[in-house]
Amino acid sequence: MSDVRSATPEEIQKVLATVPQQKPFRFLDEILELNTERAVGKYTFREDEFFYPGHFPGNPVTPGVILVETIAQIGIVSLGIFLSMVESGGKDEKYLTLFTDAQADFMEIVKPGDTVIVTAKKKYWRRRKLQIEAEMIIEQSGKVAVRGVLSGMAIPEN
């Protein structure tokens, strides 16, 4: 078993700056914890998100695919970037991190104004492939909104 290495505040800022998703498709406000075994991140779904007017008019609900994307940005992309940084000894390598598989159980509705906290635990990391077990909790209620297993990989950018 390898030693757990925690990210420094500077490394957390570098990971945040490196995450390729941007508004209106960035669902990561803050990384609360980041180490070689797990990532914990936070996002608040604002009432003016682009998808609420159509999902559903008069009764906005955060789409499940957006919840999975939120988990992926925190658990696959952010953790994958950090693991790549550690593996490369801090060299600036350019990778596009994509998730390749998702299995999710949805338990609670996430509404506009809800803040979610995602905890993603590394199941494996090898050859730039990452699999995580994740849980999304609605901060206001403490209820689990989503649990799942996601996989992804880093592809070198050209």
DAJOBEL-V746661 format. One record per residue. RES is the residue in three letters. NEAR is the number of other ideal C-beta (glycine too) atoms within 8 Angstrom. D_FIRST is the distance of its C-alpha to the first C-alpha in Angstrom with 2 decimals. Layout:
# DAJOBEL-V746661
res;near;d_first
RES;NEAR;D_FIRST
RES;NEAR;D_FIRST
This chain:
# DAJOBEL-V746661
res;near;d_first
MET;1;0.00
SER;4;3.79
ASP;4;6.73
VAL;7;9.07
ARG;7;12.27
SER;8;15.47
ALA;11;18.50
THR;6;21.56
PRO;6;24.83
GLU;6;26.04
GLU;11;23.13
ILE;11;23.73
GLN;8;27.38
LYS;9;26.65
VAL;15;24.64
LEU;10;27.58
ALA;6;30.02
THR;7;28.23
VAL;12;28.10
PRO;7;30.91
GLN;9;32.40
GLN;5;35.37
LYS;4;38.09
PRO;5;39.40
PHE;7;36.18
ARG;9;33.56
PHE;10;32.13
LEU;15;29.88
ASP;6;31.48
GLU;7;28.65
ILE;15;24.90
LEU;7;24.16
GLU;8;20.42
LEU;14;18.12
ASN;11;14.55
THR;11;11.76
GLU;6;11.07
ARG;11;14.76
ALA;15;18.37
VAL;13;21.35
GLY;16;24.80
LYS;14;28.42
TYR;13;31.59
THR;9;35.15
PHE;13;37.30
ARG;7;40.61
GLU;7;43.87
ASP;5;44.99
GLU;10;42.11
PHE;6;43.70
PHE;9;42.95
TYR;11;44.44
PRO;7;48.12
GLY;6;47.67
HIS;9;44.98
PHE;7;47.08
PRO;5;50.40
GLY;4;51.25
ASN;5;48.00
PRO;11;45.07
VAL;9;41.69
THR;16;38.54
PRO;8;38.01
GLY;9;34.93
VAL;6;34.22
ILE;10;34.15
LEU;16;31.70
VAL;13;29.36
GLU;10;29.93
THR;14;29.07
ILE;18;25.70
ALA;13;25.18
GLN;15;26.20
ILE;17;23.81
GLY;15;20.82
ILE;16;21.13
VAL;15;23.22
SER;17;22.10
LEU;16;18.34
GLY;16;18.84
ILE;13;20.94
PHE;15;18.47
LEU;12;15.58
SER;12;18.32
MET;11;19.42
VAL;9;16.10
GLU;6;15.76
SER;8;19.41
GLY;5;19.41
GLY;5;21.83
LYS;5;24.38
ASP;4;26.59
GLU;7;26.14
LYS;6;28.10
TYR;12;26.56
LEU;9;27.95
THR;13;25.34
LEU;7;26.67
PHE;11;25.55
THR;6;26.13
ASP;8;25.89
ALA;11;26.40
GLN;6;26.77
ALA;12;28.05
ASP;6;29.83
PHE;8;32.37
MET;8;33.41
GLU;9;35.40
ILE;6;37.69
VAL;12;36.82
LYS;9;40.11
PRO;10;41.35
GLY;7;40.41
ASP;12;37.21
THR;10;34.10
VAL;16;30.82
ILE;11;27.31
VAL;17;24.55
THR;10;20.97
ALA;17;18.66
LYS;9;15.07
LYS;13;13.07
LYS;7;12.77
TYR;7;12.11
TRP;7;12.99
ARG;5;14.29
ARG;3;17.64
ARG;10;18.49
LYS;10;18.35
LEU;15;16.91
GLN;9;17.13
ILE;14;17.20
GLU;9;18.42
ALA;16;21.02
GLU;9;23.63
MET;15;26.79
ILE;12;28.69
ILE;13;32.27
GLU;10;32.32
GLN;6;35.94
SER;6;35.63
GLY;6;31.99
LYS;8;32.20
VAL;9;29.65
ALA;13;31.35
VAL;15;28.84
ARG;10;25.65
GLY;12;24.18
VAL;11;21.73
LEU;18;22.27
SER;13;21.25
GLY;15;22.25
MET;11;22.15
ALA;11;23.22
ILE;9;26.40
PRO;8;27.78
GLU;6;31.01
ASN;2;34.14
